[in-house]
Amino acid sequence: MKTLFFALIALATTSIWSQQTITSTQNGDFFAFGTWDCFCLPADGDTVIIEHSVNMNFGIPYTMGQIIVNSSGSLTDGGTDKDIYINGGQFINYGLVELDGFWLDSGSFVNEGNMILDSLWTQDISTNNGTISTFDFLHDQLTSFQNNGEITVNNNFSNQGIFNNNTGASLSIANDGSNCNIQGNSALFDNYGIVCITGDFINCGSDTLTGSGFWFVEGQASNTGDVLGNLQMHFNGGSWALNTGNVASSVTIGSDPCFLSLESSELEWSIYPNPANNIVWLSTEFKSATIYDASGKTIMSVSAGKSIDISQLERGVYMIQIVTHNDMLTQQQLIKE
């Protein structure tokens, strides 16, 4: 946040240009003449469209307007610890965003591309359809975060609001995780995808886990709240370290290792779960996947990813054939329940 105040001064000096749409025309600095299709600097309230490689020479505060990073563009701080602070307006990324901290106080945030951060803090409507890698991640109370993509947290994760990890989505946490609201409201984590936690995890007293997805906790797992739905909870040792809350009888407790952390070579990969009903996860990413029935007929083709929705398949034995990122062709058997 050190450079945020300098950026506020820069924005103030360009306020006469507010409420316009400007688009990058070449690589350059965010606050620099010549980067944009006007003799101007971006100002609070503008719609800023980034089509090129744009460097953050100052932190960026925004209280209205839009910042849009298109698929051909990038917005990076060059490793100089710059932050983006959104307190109103909208930030949309289709390309690459790489910086120190991204802070959403109010407004909206959508990621369709790739974000690499040191810290992520969201306190309003947020959606991830792409990939996010961050050191720490806090989702604050009262508002929702929709994860439809892949999030990697390299240290700690905390949810104090409403977090939806949707079908096909993944959240990988390298240290500790929590679903705990400490501000007088309740936290809700609705999981239909997969969550892997290397460290400890706690679900607190007035807070709830629900859904039908997978949880894997390699450290100590504690619950003093509610665990509902058809979740599949997997712990080191196969049990809660502490449970004084409510765990519904429909919740399955197991001891399988974190599927996302399974290491595999290009020719040695796993399908989980197998047999399966709805979503299957592959321990390696693929360029493409094809499912064949017992007669060799093609039943389904899927583009790049790590999960496949097989809910529409009939019960039976199938073969999944994948093309890896090294263009290797390999296959394994799948049983649909």
Secondary structure, 3 states (H helix, E strand, C coil): CCCHHHHHHHHHHCHHHCCCEEEECCCEECCCCCCECCCCCCCCCCEEEECCEEECCCCEEECCCEEEECCCCEEECCCCCCEEEEEEEEEEECCEEEEEEEEEEEEEEEECCEEEEEEEEECCEEEECCEEEEEEEEECCCCEEEECCEEEECCCEEECCEEEECCCCEEEECCCEEECCCCCCCCEEEECCEEEECCCEEECCCCEEEECCEEEECCCEEECCEECCCCEEEECCCCCCEECCEECCCCEEECCCCHHHCCCECCECCEECCCECCEEEEEEEEEEEEEECCCCCEEEEEEEEEEEECCCCCCEEEEEEEECCCCCEEEEEEEEC
